[in-house]
Amino acid sequence: PLLDNVGDVRSIGAEIGVQWQPVDEFTLTGSYAYNSNTYEDNVVNRAGTVVQAIEGRTVVDSPESIANIEAVFDTGVFYARVNGTYTSQRFF
């Protein structure tokens, strides 16, 4: 087969978000997420032979940290927004 199931994955994480509006026209928003995702099993073929030893490794395309910050200024006549995002290293 071209595709095989990797078995179990263990995922642990937490997320927090905050918003602050000191005046009606200005809002500051921030968020952070922590994720720990690991393979619990190796990839094995139908005979039970390990094809790829991935047990304990980080899940593909699964960053450990993601953060976001955004500032918005809106007077009703003028609108401006700036946003920044951080994503930690991912493995492929």
C-alpha positions in Angstrom: 0.0 0.0 0.0 1.0 3.6 -0.6 -0.4 4.8 2.7 -0.2 3.4 6.2 -1.7 4.6 9.5 0.9 5.8 12.0 -1.1 4.5 14.9 -1.6 6.6 18.0 -0.6 10.3 18.5 -0.4 11.9 21.9 -1.5 15.6 21.9 -1.2 18.0 24.9 -1.7 21.7 24.7 -3.0 24.9 26.1 -4.2 28.2 24.6 -4.8 31.7 26.1 -6.2 34.8 24.5 -6.5 38.3 25.9 -8.0 41.5 24.6 -7.5 45.1 26.0 -9.5 48.2 24.9 -8.1 51.2 26.9 -10.3 53.6 24.8 -13.2 53.0 22.4 -11.0 53.5 19.2 -8.2 51.2 20.1 -8.1 47.4 20.7 -5.1 45.2 21.4 -5.5 41.5 21.1 -3.0 38.7 21.8 -3.1 34.9 21.9 -0.6 32.1 22.5 -1.0 28.3 22.0 1.4 25.6 23.2 1.2 22.1 21.6 3.1 18.9 22.2 2.2 16.3 19.6 4.2 13.0 19.4 3.8 9.7 17.7 3.1 6.9 20.1 3.9 4.1 17.6 6.2 3.3 14.8 5.0 2.7 11.2 4.8 -1.1 10.7 3.8 -3.2 7.7 1.2 -6.0 7.8 3.8 -8.5 9.0 4.6 -6.2 12.0 8.0 -5.2 10.8 9.0 -1.6 11.6 9.0 0.4 8.3 9.7 3.8 9.8 10.8 4.3 13.4 8.9 7.5 14.5 7.8 6.6 18.0 8.4 9.6 20.3 9.1 12.0 17.5 7.2 15.3 16.9 4.2 14.9 14.6 4.9 16.3 11.1 3.8 19.9 10.5 3.0 20.4 14.2 4.6 23.6 15.7 5.1 23.7 19.5 4.2 27.4 19.8 1.9 29.8 17.9 1.5 33.4 19.0 -0.5 36.3 17.5 -0.8 40.0 18.3 -3.1 42.5 16.7 -3.7 46.2 17.2 -6.8 47.9 15.7 -7.5 51.6 15.6 -11.1 52.5 14.4 -12.6 56.0 14.7 -15.6 55.2 12.4 -14.0 57.4 9.7 -10.5 56.0 9.8 -9.6 52.3 10.3 -6.1 50.7 10.6 -5.0 47.3 11.7 -1.6 45.7 12.2 -1.1 42.0 12.9 1.9 39.8 13.7 2.1 36.1 14.0 4.8 33.7 15.2 5.0 30.0 14.5 7.8 27.9 15.9 9.8 25.5 13.8 7.9 22.7 12.1 9.2 19.4 10.8 8.2 17.9 7.5 
